[in-house]
């Protein structure tokens, strides 16, 4: 998708690095979520499945969002910097290969098809709220397909 988009000559798009993603998610805050330290189903889509039986399912249904699915983009207010859905809804791919923090290296370029697992951030509609914290990390193989995972693109500055 990104290769096709970049061929349209409307700028250079890419996945964010893990550091870029967390910086955007935190939006200048130091709390677990960009709005504070407590998860809130009026601010993020999480736990929206019948297995979890959360109090949030009723809230989501009152907004017209059925169980076992993501919410439409912009269903919740943006963070202080104007980014929507940084917490919950769908995990978002980052360009970095997954490493423990003590061995993590800044992405200096690699073949995304041949690499090991890649970082996902943000949590999803399916997971508990603590997965949606700005600092939480997960990973999966880049070829994996999940209905709980999506992506956010970065447009490089000229």
N, CA and C atoms as a LAMMPS dump frame, in Angstrom:
ITEM: TIMESTEP
0
ITEM: NUMBER OF ATOMS
474
ITEM: BOX BOUNDS ff ff ff
-5.0000000000000000e+02 5.0000000000000000e+02
-5.0000000000000000e+02 5.0000000000000000e+02
-5.0000000000000000e+02 5.0000000000000000e+02
ITEM: ATOMS id mol type element x y z
1 1 1 N 0.814 -1.194 0
2 1 2 C 0 0 0
3 1 3 C 0.861 1.263 0
4 2 1 N 1.855 1.307 0.897
5 2 2 C 2.698 2.503 1
6 2 3 C 3.488 2.722 -0.282
7 3 1 N 3.985 1.649 -0.874
8 3 2 C 4.736 1.799 -2.131
9 3 3 C 3.85 2.401 -3.216
10 4 1 N 2.61 1.932 -3.318
11 4 2 C 1.68 2.479 -4.317
12 4 3 C 1.364 3.941 -4.018
13 5 1 N 1.154 4.247 -2.761
14 5 2 C 0.86 5.62 -2.366
15 5 3 C 2.03 6.544 -2.709
16 6 1 N 3.235 6.1 -2.43
17 6 2 C 4.409 6.932 -2.712
18 6 3 C 4.633 7.135 -4.209
19 7 1 N 4.192 6.201 -5.035
20 7 2 C 4.318 6.355 -6.491
21 7 3 C 3.386 7.432 -7.033
22 8 1 N 2.411 7.849 -6.252
23 8 2 C 1.473 8.882 -6.695
24 8 3 C 2.097 10.28 -6.622
25 9 1 N 3.332 10.374 -6.12
26 9 2 C 4.078 11.639 -6.046
27 9 3 C 3.358 12.733 -5.264
28 10 1 N 2.768 12.354 -4.159
29 10 2 C 2.114 13.34 -3.298
30 10 3 C 2.822 13.403 -1.952
31 11 1 N 4.097 13.065 -1.936
32 11 2 C 4.887 13.053 -0.714
33 11 3 C 5.416 11.663 -0.441
34 12 1 N 6.231 11.56 0.592
35 12 2 C 6.802 10.28 1.005
36 12 3 C 6.119 9.856 2.3
37 13 1 N 5.437 8.726 2.239
38 13 2 C 4.74 8.178 3.39
39 13 3 C 5.479 6.957 3.906
40 14 1 N 5.327 6.701 5.207
41 14 2 C 5.945 5.533 5.834
42 14 3 C 5.234 5.259 7.153
43 15 1 N 5.543 4.1 7.744
44 15 2 C 5.067 3.816 9.091
45 15 3 C 5.899 4.633 10.072
46 16 1 N 5.332 5.015 11.204
47 16 2 C 6.135 5.73 12.198
48 16 3 C 7.11 4.786 12.889
49 17 1 N 8.197 5.346 13.394
50 17 2 C 9.064 4.564 14.266
51 17 3 C 8.346 4.43 15.605
52 18 1 N 8.829 3.541 16.442
53 18 2 C 8.223 3.393 17.763
54 18 3 C 8.344 4.69 18.566
55 19 1 N 9.486 5.349 18.486
56 19 2 C 9.671 6.61 19.219
57 19 3 C 8.715 7.689 18.724
58 20 1 N 8.531 7.785 17.418
59 20 2 C 7.591 8.771 16.87
60 20 3 C 6.172 8.477 17.332
61 21 1 N 5.804 7.185 17.316
62 21 2 C 4.451 6.814 17.709
63 21 3 C 4.197 7.208 19.164
64 22 1 N 5.124 6.859 20.057
65 22 2 C 4.907 7.167 21.475
66 22 3 C 4.892 8.677 21.722
67 23 1 N 5.737 9.41 21.052
68 23 2 C 5.763 10.869 21.178
69 23 3 C 4.402 11.458 20.787
70 24 1 N 3.856 11.005 19.674
71 24 2 C 2.542 11.481 19.222
72 24 3 C 1.436 11.041 20.178
73 25 1 N 1.525 9.823 20.699
74 25 2 C 0.511 9.316 21.616
75 25 3 C 0.499 10.103 22.92
76 26 1 N 1.655 10.359 23.459
77 26 2 C 1.745 11.09 24.733
78 26 3 C 1.325 12.547 24.595
79 27 1 N 1.589 13.15 23.465
80 27 2 C 1.179 14.54 23.202
81 27 3 C 1.608 15.492 24.319
82 28 1 N 2.849 15.35 24.754
83 28 2 C 3.383 16.241 25.777
84 28 3 C 3.024 15.874 27.203
85 29 1 N 2.339 14.766 27.415
86 29 2 C 1.947 14.349 28.762
87 29 3 C 2.932 13.317 29.299
88 30 1 N 2.847 13.035 30.596
89 30 2 C 3.677 11.996 31.214
90 30 3 C 2.81 10.939 31.886
91 31 1 N 1.532 10.953 31.615
92 31 2 C 0.583 10.02 32.222
93 31 3 C 0.429 8.762 31.365
94 32 1 N -0.261 7.782 31.905
95 32 2 C -0.449 6.51 31.191
96 32 3 C -1.201 6.694 29.874
97 33 1 N -2.157 7.578 29.873
98 33 2 C -2.959 7.903 28.689
99 33 3 C -2.833 9.41 28.474
100 34 1 N -3.105 9.89 27.312
101 34 2 C -2.913 11.322 27.053
102 34 3 C -3.854 12.207 27.873
103 35 1 N -4.898 11.639 28.466
104 35 2 C -5.839 12.406 29.286
105 35 3 C -5.626 12.201 30.781
106 36 1 N -4.781 11.263 31.198
107 36 2 C -4.558 10.995 32.619
108 36 3 C -4.12 9.564 32.852
109 37 1 N -4.246 9.099 34.097
110 37 2 C -3.759 7.763 34.444
111 37 3 C -4.836 6.688 34.511
112 38 1 N -6.085 7.028 34.286
113 38 2 C -7.171 6.042 34.345
114 38 3 C -7.803 5.865 32.974
115 39 1 N -8.014 4.612 32.599
116 39 2 C -8.672 4.32 31.323
117 39 3 C -10.133 4.747 31.428
118 40 1 N -10.707 5.14 30.326
119 40 2 C -12.063 5.688 30.315
120 40 3 C -12.71 5.318 28.983
121 41 1 N -13.812 4.559 29.033
122 41 2 C -14.428 4.106 27.785
123 41 3 C -15.113 5.228 27.015
124 42 1 N -15.205 6.417 27.584
125 42 2 C -15.712 7.545 26.801
126 42 3 C -14.581 8.217 26.018
127 43 1 N -13.342 7.739 26.232
128 43 2 C -12.189 8.349 25.565
129 43 3 C -11.418 7.388 24.674
130 44 1 N -11.674 6.087 24.794
131 44 2 C -10.934 5.106 23.99
132 44 3 C -11.756 3.839 23.81
133 45 1 N -11.567 3.176 22.683
134 45 2 C -12.253 1.92 22.387
135 45 3 C -11.385 0.761 22.865
136 46 1 N -11.857 0.036 23.872
137 46 2 C -11.138 -1.128 24.391
138 46 3 C -12.145 -2.087 25.013
139 47 1 N -11.758 -3.348 25.157
140 47 2 C -12.612 -4.325 25.818
141 47 3 C -13.976 -4.518 25.187
142 48 1 N -14.098 -4.262 23.888
143 48 2 C -15.402 -4.341 23.216
144 48 3 C -15.651 -5.742 22.67
145 49 1 N -15.695 -6.708 23.57
146 49 2 C -16.016 -8.065 23.142
147 49 3 C -16.768 -8.763 24.255
148 50 1 N -17.561 -9.707 23.875
149 50 2 C -18.438 -10.381 24.834
150 50 3 C -17.664 -11.186 25.873
151 51 1 N -16.451 -11.607 25.572
152 51 2 C -15.677 -12.357 26.562
153 51 3 C -15.333 -11.487 27.764
154 52 1 N -15.056 -10.228 27.538
155 52 2 C -14.644 -9.334 28.62
156 52 3 C -15.839 -8.87 29.46
157 53 1 N -17.035 -8.823 28.859
158 53 2 C -18.247 -8.398 29.574
159 53 3 C -18.027 -7.069 30.306
160 54 1 N -17.423 -6.109 29.653
161 54 2 C -17.123 -4.841 30.313
162 54 3 C -18.331 -3.931 30.378
163 55 1 N -18.255 -2.999 31.316
164 55 2 C -19.278 -1.96 31.42
165 55 3 C -19.265 -1.072 30.188
166 56 1 N -18.166 -1.076 29.474
167 56 2 C -18.045 -0.211 28.304
168 56 3 C -18.88 -0.689 27.119
169 57 1 N -19.199 -1.957 27.05
170 57 2 C -19.979 -2.445 25.913
171 57 3 C -21.288 -1.667 25.795
172 58 1 N -21.958 -1.431 26.916
173 58 2 C -23.213 -0.662 26.881
174 58 3 C -22.955 0.761 26.404
175 59 1 N -21.856 1.348 26.839
176 59 2 C -21.525 2.705 26.394
177 59 3 C -21.29 2.721 24.887
178 60 1 N -20.505 1.761 24.388
179 60 2 C -20.218 1.706 22.951
180 60 3 C -21.503 1.496 22.154
181 61 1 N -22.36 0.59 22.63
182 61 2 C -23.626 0.344 21.934
183 61 3 C -24.493 1.6 21.91
184 62 1 N -24.431 2.416 22.969
185 62 2 C -25.209 3.666 22.989
186 62 3 C -24.708 4.653 21.933
187 63 1 N -23.468 4.475 21.479
188 63 2 C -22.9 5.316 20.419
189 63 3 C -23.061 4.666 19.045
190 64 1 N -23.778 3.516 19.005
191 64 2 C -24.005 2.836 17.734
192 64 3 C -22.869 1.939 17.291
193 65 1 N -21.984 1.595 18.218
194 65 2 C -20.849 0.723 17.902
195 65 3 C -21.137 -0.647 18.499
196 66 1 N -21.327 -1.635 17.65
197 66 2 C -21.629 -2.976 18.12
198 66 3 C -20.417 -3.655 18.734
199 67 1 N -20.637 -4.772 19.444
200 67 2 C -19.522 -5.504 20.044
201 67 3 C -18.671 -6.205 18.984
202 68 1 N -17.473 -6.562 19.378
203 68 2 C -16.546 -7.327 18.538
204 68 3 C -16.142 -6.597 17.262
205 69 1 N -15.93 -5.301 17.373
206 69 2 C -15.472 -4.54 16.213
207 69 3 C -14.81 -3.241 16.657
208 70 1 N -14.066 -2.659 15.753
209 70 2 C -13.458 -1.353 15.99
210 70 3 C -14.501 -0.261 15.778
211 71 1 N -14.21 0.894 16.298
212 71 2 C -15.07 2.06 16.094
213 71 3 C -14.625 2.803 14.84
214 72 1 N -15.527 3.525 14.196
215 72 2 C -15.1 4.373 13.077
216 72 3 C -14.063 5.395 13.558
217 73 1 N -13.143 5.752 12.699
218 73 2 C -12.126 6.749 13.035
219 73 3 C -12.818 8.035 13.491
220 74 1 N -12.248 8.672 14.476
221 74 2 C -12.754 9.92 15.076
222 74 3 C -14.029 9.724 15.892
223 75 1 N -14.28 8.518 16.389
224 75 2 C -15.432 8.293 17.265
225 75 3 C -15.189 8.86 18.66
226 76 1 N -13.94 9.122 18.997
227 76 2 C -13.559 9.649 20.301
228 76 3 C -12.761 10.932 20.087
229 77 1 N -12.706 11.769 21.097
230 77 2 C -11.997 13.051 20.989
231 77 3 C -10.504 12.822 20.731
232 78 1 N -9.848 13.755 20.049
233 78 2 C -8.411 13.623 19.8
234 78 3 C -7.602 13.905 21.066
235 79 1 N -6.318 13.526 21.024
236 79 2 C -5.432 13.861 22.136
237 79 3 C -5.081 15.352 22.062
238 80 1 N -4.327 15.881 23.022
239 80 2 C -4.031 17.325 23.022
240 80 3 C -3.354 17.848 21.754
241 81 1 N -2.726 17.003 20.981
242 81 2 C -2.071 17.44 19.746
243 81 3 C -2.93 17.184 18.505
244 82 1 N -4.156 16.699 18.705
245 82 2 C -5.067 16.515 17.582
246 82 3 C -5.037 15.151 16.922
247 83 1 N -4.328 14.189 17.509
248 83 2 C -4.288 12.836 16.945
249 83 3 C -5.454 12.019 17.5
250 84 1 N -6.183 11.369 16.623
251 84 2 C -7.32 10.541 17.019
252 84 3 C -6.894 9.094 17.234
253 85 1 N -7.592 8.43 18.145
254 85 2 C -7.498 6.97 18.322
255 85 3 C -6.088 6.466 18.609
256 86 1 N -5.297 7.218 19.35
257 86 2 C -3.963 6.744 19.726
258 86 3 C -4.056 5.673 20.81
259 87 1 N -5.124 5.688 21.582
260 87 2 C -5.34 4.693 22.634
261 87 3 C -6.517 3.821 22.22
262 88 1 N -6.277 2.53 22.048
263 88 2 C -7.355 1.61 21.712
264 88 3 C -7.751 1.656 20.253
265 89 1 N -8.891 1.107 19.976
266 89 2 C -9.468 0.922 18.647
267 89 3 C -8.709 -0.159 17.895
268 90 1 N -7.556 0.139 17.285
269 90 2 C -6.737 -0.926 16.681
270 90 3 C -5.275 -0.713 17.046
271 91 1 N -4.555 -1.832 17.217
272 91 2 C -3.104 -1.75 17.342
273 91 3 C -2.584 -1.082 16.079
274 92 1 N -1.47 -0.377 16.19
275 92 2 C -0.887 0.279 15.027
276 92 3 C 0.55 -0.19 14.828
277 93 1 N 0.84 -0.601 13.596
278 93 2 C 2.188 -1.057 13.262
279 93 3 C 3.18 0.097 13.347
280 94 1 N 4.358 -0.2 13.844
281 94 2 C 5.498 0.716 13.787
282 94 3 C 6.538 0.079 12.878
283 95 1 N 7.447 0.881 12.375
284 95 2 C 8.43 0.358 11.42
285 95 3 C 9.554 -0.43 12.082
286 96 1 N 9.737 -0.269 13.382
287 96 2 C 10.863 -0.915 14.063
288 96 3 C 10.67 -2.416 14.229
289 97 1 N 11.758 -3.191 14.08
290 97 2 C 11.687 -4.597 14.472
291 97 3 C 11.604 -4.659 15.998
292 98 1 N 10.945 -5.686 16.516
293 98 2 C 10.799 -5.798 17.966
294 98 3 C 12.104 -6.249 18.601
295 99 1 N 12.484 -5.545 19.652
296 99 2 C 13.603 -5.919 20.519
297 99 3 C 13.217 -5.49 21.93
298 100 1 N 13.761 -6.182 22.92
299 100 2 C 13.602 -5.696 24.287
300 100 3 C 14.268 -4.33 24.354
301 101 1 N 13.813 -3.469 25.241
302 101 2 C 14.377 -2.121 25.298
303 101 3 C 15.893 -2.117 25.473
304 102 1 N 16.43 -3.043 26.248
305 102 2 C 17.882 -3.028 26.482
306 102 3 C 18.676 -3.315 25.214
307 103 1 N 18.049 -3.944 24.214
308 103 2 C 18.754 -4.233 22.961
309 103 3 C 18.139 -3.521 21.767
310 104 1 N 17.144 -2.683 22.017
311 104 2 C 16.442 -1.998 20.918
312 104 3 C 17.387 -1.045 20.193
313 105 1 N 17.327 -1.084 18.878
314 105 2 C 18.132 -0.169 18.074
315 105 3 C 17.205 0.67 17.215
316 106 1 N 17.62 1.873 16.94
317 106 2 C 16.821 2.734 16.071
318 106 3 C 16.817 2.133 14.678
319 107 1 N 15.665 2.148 14.044
320 107 2 C 15.512 1.583 12.709
321 107 3 C 16.404 2.324 11.716
322 108 1 N 17.397 1.635 11.209
323 108 2 C 18.308 2.213 10.213
324 108 3 C 17.988 1.679 8.825
325 109 1 N 16.807 1.121 8.662
326 109 2 C 16.415 0.557 7.374
327 109 3 C 16.579 -0.953 7.385
328 110 1 N 15.578 -1.649 6.933
329 110 2 C 15.598 -3.104 6.859
330 110 3 C 14.489 -3.528 5.924
331 111 1 N 14.549 -4.76 5.5
332 111 2 C 13.513 -5.284 4.617
333 111 3 C 12.335 -5.732 5.478
334 112 1 N 11.192 -5.049 5.414
335 112 2 C 10.08 -5.381 6.291
336 112 3 C 9.475 -6.753 6.039
337 113 1 N 9.69 -7.312 4.875
338 113 2 C 9.137 -8.636 4.591
339 113 3 C 10 -9.732 5.2
340 114 1 N 11.301 -9.527 5.254
341 114 2 C 12.216 -10.563 5.73
342 114 3 C 12.545 -10.455 7.212
343 115 1 N 12.048 -9.461 7.884
344 115 2 C 12.415 -9.238 9.271
345 115 3 C 11.611 -10.117 10.225
346 116 1 N 12.081 -10.154 11.445
347 116 2 C 11.336 -10.812 12.506
348 116 3 C 10.161 -9.926 12.909
349 117 1 N 9.594 -10.226 14.036
350 117 2 C 8.416 -9.503 14.513
351 117 3 C 8.64 -7.998 14.573
352 118 1 N 7.546 -7.271 14.37
353 118 2 C 7.589 -5.814 14.4
354 118 3 C 6.697 -5.298 15.526
355 119 1 N 6.989 -4.098 15.95
356 119 2 C 6.289 -3.483 17.073
357 119 3 C 4.901 -3.004 16.659
358 120 1 N 3.948 -3.204 17.589
359 120 2 C 2.593 -2.658 17.472
360 120 3 C 2.351 -1.842 18.738
361 121 1 N 1.648 -0.727 18.593
362 121 2 C 1.386 0.119 19.757
363 121 3 C -0.084 0.528 19.797
364 122 1 N -0.544 0.911 20.974
365 122 2 C -1.858 1.524 21.118
366 122 3 C -2.981 0.68 21.673
367 123 1 N -2.818 -0.638 21.706
368 123 2 C -3.919 -1.474 22.163
369 123 3 C -5.009 -1.582 21.11
370 124 1 N -6.083 -2.267 21.442
371 124 2 C -7.166 -2.424 20.465
372 124 3 C -8.514 -2.544 21.162
373 125 1 N -9.547 -2.551 20.34
374 125 2 C -10.914 -2.704 20.838
375 125 3 C -11.097 -4.022 21.58
376 126 1 N -10.282 -5.012 21.29
377 126 2 C -10.446 -6.339 21.867
378 126 3 C -9.779 -6.488 23.236
379 127 1 N -8.775 -5.68 23.516
380 127 2 C -7.961 -5.861 24.718
381 127 3 C -8.458 -5.038 25.904
382 128 1 N -7.931 -5.394 27.092
383 128 2 C -8.21 -4.629 28.303
384 128 3 C -7.577 -3.247 28.201
385 129 1 N -8.061 -2.318 29.008
386 129 2 C -7.614 -0.938 28.954
387 129 3 C -6.129 -0.712 29.171
388 130 1 N -5.492 -1.506 30.045
389 130 2 C -4.071 -1.245 30.306
390 130 3 C -3.205 -1.505 29.077
391 131 1 N -3.684 -2.292 28.117
392 131 2 C -2.94 -2.488 26.87
393 131 3 C -2.882 -1.195 26.052
394 132 1 N -3.769 -0.271 26.326
395 132 2 C -3.883 0.967 25.545
396 132 3 C -2.991 2.097 26.061
397 133 1 N -2.218 1.845 27.125
398 133 2 C -1.327 2.877 27.667
399 133 3 C -0.302 3.312 26.622
400 134 1 N 0.114 4.566 26.692
401 134 2 C 1.116 5.085 25.753
402 134 3 C 2.395 4.258 25.769
403 135 1 N 2.781 3.727 26.919
404 135 2 C 4.044 2.997 27.047
405 135 3 C 3.95 1.523 26.669
406 136 1 N 2.759 0.981 26.512
407 136 2 C 2.633 -0.45 26.248
408 136 3 C 3.127 -0.81 24.852
409 137 1 N 3.779 -1.967 24.768
410 137 2 C 4.312 -2.452 23.495
411 137 3 C 3.817 -3.873 23.253
412 138 1 N 3.636 -4.204 22.008
413 138 2 C 3.324 -5.572 21.596
414 138 3 C 4.069 -5.811 20.294
415 139 1 N 3.991 -7.028 19.792
416 139 2 C 4.675 -7.322 18.532
417 139 3 C 3.991 -8.473 17.826
418 140 1 N 4.241 -8.551 16.537
419 140 2 C 3.727 -9.644 15.707
420 140 3 C 4.574 -9.697 14.447
421 141 1 N 4.468 -10.794 13.727
422 141 2 C 5.183 -10.905 12.456
423 141 3 C 4.52 -9.966 11.456
424 142 1 N 5.308 -9.265 10.631
425 142 2 C 4.725 -8.294 9.703
426 142 3 C 3.774 -8.89 8.668
427 143 1 N 3.832 -10.19 8.445
428 143 2 C 2.921 -10.816 7.495
429 143 3 C 1.6 -11.244 8.111
430 144 1 N 1.487 -11.118 9.432
431 144 2 C 0.266 -11.536 10.123
432 144 3 C -0.875 -10.568 9.829
433 145 1 N -2.083 -11.101 9.8
434 145 2 C -3.27 -10.274 9.566
435 145 3 C -4.217 -10.445 10.748
436 146 1 N -4.623 -9.329 11.31
437 146 2 C -5.534 -9.326 12.453
438 146 3 C -6.607 -8.274 12.224
439 147 1 N -7.824 -8.552 12.666
440 147 2 C -8.853 -7.52 12.568
441 147 3 C -8.717 -6.501 13.693
442 148 1 N -7.74 -6.705 14.556
443 148 2 C -7.477 -5.775 15.655
444 148 3 C -6.262 -4.89 15.387
445 149 1 N -5.69 -4.963 14.192
446 149 2 C -4.458 -4.229 13.891
447 149 3 C -4.603 -3.431 12.607
448 150 1 N -4.104 -2.222 12.645
449 150 2 C -4.125 -1.344 11.485
450 150 3 C -2.833 -0.557 11.401
451 151 1 N -2.881 0.589 10.762
452 151 2 C -1.672 1.404 10.66
453 151 3 C -2.031 2.875 10.547
454 152 1 N -1.073 3.691 10.869
455 152 2 C -1.151 5.151 10.77
456 152 3 C 0.09 5.558 9.997
457 153 1 N -0.066 6.402 9.025
458 153 2 C 1.076 6.801 8.205
459 153 3 C 1.668 8.134 8.649
460 154 1 N 2.961 8.255 8.412
461 154 2 C 3.685 9.506 8.611
462 154 3 C 3.966 10.072 7.227
463 155 1 N 3.714 11.347 7.036
464 155 2 C 4.088 12.045 5.809
465 155 3 C 5.358 12.816 6.131
466 156 1 N 6.455 12.45 5.469
467 156 2 C 7.728 13.104 5.746
468 156 3 C 7.693 14.558 5.29
469 157 1 N 8.344 15.413 6.067
470 157 2 C 8.435 16.834 5.712
471 157 3 C 9.365 16.999 4.519
472 158 1 N 9.116 18.028 3.741
473 158 2 C 9.983 18.311 2.584
474 158 3 C 11.355 18.762 3.023
